[in-house]
Amino acid sequence: QVQLVESGGGSVQAGGSLRLSCAVSGYSTSNHAMAWIRQAPGKEREAVAVVDDDSRAGYANFVKGRFTISKDNAKNTLCLQMNSLKPEDTAMYYCAADGRHKATIAAVDVYDMDYWGKGTQVTVSS
């Protein structure tokens, strides 16, 4: 049984930092692309960052230079370091498994991921 469990969300002030983690079981992060996807109330889902099987990362323009995605294949975990947070980063953040070995940020289909976590809330106040 595949499980993705996010942690690390919370409330911070603008300019602050958070580190999200995703513990993955029953699925190999080393062989697949993994992504962070977010959704704010009343808004569409959007891909934030993706890392492929070779640990190459891709980012949405709105987080470039502020967020860093990483994975630890030995621990089967995915992380998202978020710095310089802005109020517009407020959303539920989901860890998701892409199913493919390679994926660029533009190729992530936020409505067709193989597996999803339940999400962790990030709230940034001004």
N, C-alpha and C positions, 0 to 999 in steps of 0.2 A: 504494500500500500504506500503510495507516494504522499508525503506530507511536506509542506512548506510552512514554516512558522516564523513570522516576523516579530521583531522586538526592537526597542530603542526609540520609539516615537515619544512625543511629549510636547510641552509648551515652552517656547523660548521667545525672547525678544528679537526684533530685527537686528541682524548683524551677528547673531549667535550661531552656534553649531550643534548638530546632532549627528549621531552615527547609528544608522539602522543596520540590523543584522537579520539574516534569514537562515535558519537551520533547515537543511534539506535531508530527508530520509527517503529511502526507496527509489532514488533517482540520482544519477551521477552528474555532478556539476562539471566534471572534467571532460565529459563527452558532448556536452550540449551548451548552447547559448542560453544565458540567463539574463533576465531583465528586471528593472524596477519600473513600475507603472503607477501613475497617480491619478486620482480623480477627486476633484473638488465638488462640493454640492452644486447641482445645477449645471455642471460643466461636463464636457466629454472627457473620456479617459485619454491620457497622453503618456507616451513612452518617455521616460526620463533618461534612462541609461541602459546600455546592454553590454555584456561581455561574452565573447565567444569561447569556443573550446580551447583556443590558443591564448586566451586571456587578453585578446585585443578588445579595447573598449570603444564605445561610441556614445555620444551625448547629444541630447536635444540642445538647440542653441540657447534656450533660456536658462540652462544650468552650466554651460561650458565655463570652465575656469573656477567654478564654485563647488561642484559636486565631483566626487571620485568613486567609481564603482570598482570593486575588487572581489576576488573569490579565493577561497582556500580549499583546494581540491582534497587535501588530506583530511580536512575537517568537514568537507562537504557543506561549506557555508558561503553565503553571498553577503557582501556589505555595501553600504552606501554612506560615504562620509559627506556630510552636507555642511558647508561653511557659508558665511555671509548670507544667511537666510533672510528672505524677504517675506512680507505678508502674503504676497501672491504665491508663495510656495506652500501655503496652507492647503492640506489635502489629506486624503487617506492614501497611504503608500502601500503598494502591493509588490511582493516578490512573485515572479512568474517564470516558468520554464518554457522556453521557446519550442523545443522539440527538434530543432535543427542544430547542426554543428556550428554553422556560421550565420551571423545576422548582423546587419548594420542597423543603426537607429532608424533609418528610413524604412527598413524592411520589417520592423517589428509590427505585427498585427495585434493591436491591443484588444481585439475581440476574438482572437483565435490562438490563444496560448494554450499549451498542453495542460499545464497545471498552475494553480494559483494558491497563494496563501490567503489568510483571512484579512490581512491588512493591519497596518499600525498608523494611528492618527498623528499627524504633525500639524501643530498650530503655531503660527508665527505672529506675534503682536507688534504693532508699530509703536 
